[in-house]
């Protein structure tokens, strides 16, 4: 799929297929992030996500994003800038864990 110089804009996905805003369909050979095992818009996944969102559950795309959210929540709830964490800051890409003293809120 070559759309140069413009990026592709997808309208929807179902299973392993995606459609762009012009109605052209493609097989998504990459199946990015979580859609790899189940494809796009699997009915059971949609049902589960709708149920969790209705209860206020927050989702993250990556583990890094989830960890960053958790650290920010811990800082906000406690009002403290220093938090203890259980990872090696030298091996993570999470900015909040690169130093022991985090910026003030």
C-alpha positions in Angstrom: 0.0 0.0 0.0 1.8 3.1 -1.2 0.1 6.4 -0.5 3.1 8.6 -0.8 3.4 11.5 -0.1 0.3 11.1 2.2 -0.1 8.6 5.1 -2.8 6.0 4.8 -6.1 6.9 6.6 -8.0 3.8 7.6 -11.8 3.9 8.1 -12.3 0.5 9.7 -10.9 -3.0 10.3 -12.6 -6.4 10.5 -10.6 -9.6 11.0 -7.4 -9.3 9.0 -8.8 -6.7 6.6 -8.7 -2.9 6.7 -10.5 -0.3 4.6 -9.2 3.2 3.9 -11.3 6.3 3.7 -11.8 5.8 0.0 -13.3 2.4 0.4 -10.3 0.4 -0.8 -9.8 -2.9 1.1 -6.5 -4.4 2.1 -5.2 -7.4 4.1 -3.2 -6.0 7.0 -0.1 -8.1 7.1 1.3 -6.2 10.1 -1.7 -6.5 12.4 -0.2 -3.9 14.8 -0.4 -4.1 18.6 -3.2 -6.3 20.1 -5.1 -7.2 16.9 -2.5 -9.9 15.8 -4.1 -13.0 17.5 -7.7 -12.1 17.0 -7.8 -9.6 14.1 -9.7 -6.3 14.2 -13.2 -5.9 15.8 -13.5 -9.5 17.2 -17.0 -9.5 18.7 -16.0 -11.0 22.1 -13.2 -8.5 22.4 -15.5 -5.6 21.6 -18.0 -6.9 24.2 -15.3 -7.2 26.9 -13.9 -3.7 26.2 -17.3 -2.1 26.2 -18.0 -3.7 29.6 -14.7 -2.6 31.1 -15.0 0.9 29.8 -18.5 1.2 31.2 -16.9 0.4 34.6 -14.3 3.1 34.2 -11.3 0.8 33.3 -8.5 2.6 31.5 -6.5 0.9 28.8 -3.0 1.4 27.5 -1.3 0.5 24.2 2.0 -0.6 25.7 3.5 -1.7 29.0 5.5 1.4 29.1 2.4 3.6 28.8 0.7 1.5 31.6 3.7 1.9 33.9 3.9 5.7 33.2 0.2 6.0 34.1 0.6 4.0 37.3 3.6 6.1 38.4 1.7 9.3 37.6 -1.3 8.1 39.6 0.9 7.1 42.5 2.5 10.6 42.6 -0.9 12.3 42.2 -2.7 10.3 44.9 0.1 10.5 47.4 1.2 14.1 46.6 4.8 12.9 46.7 7.5 13.4 44.1 9.6 10.4 45.2 8.2 7.0 44.5 9.7 3.6 44.9 9.6 1.4 41.9 10.5 -2.2 41.1 12.4 -1.9 37.8 15.9 -1.2 36.7 15.9 2.4 35.5 18.9 1.8 33.3 17.0 -0.7 31.3 13.7 1.1 30.9 12.5 3.8 28.5 10.0 5.2 31.1 11.2 8.8 31.7 9.7 8.7 35.3 12.1 5.9 36.3 15.3 7.3 35.1 16.0 9.3 38.3 15.1 8.6 41.9 13.7 12.1 42.5 10.9 12.9 40.1 10.0 16.4 39.0 7.5 18.1 41.4 3.8 17.9 40.5 
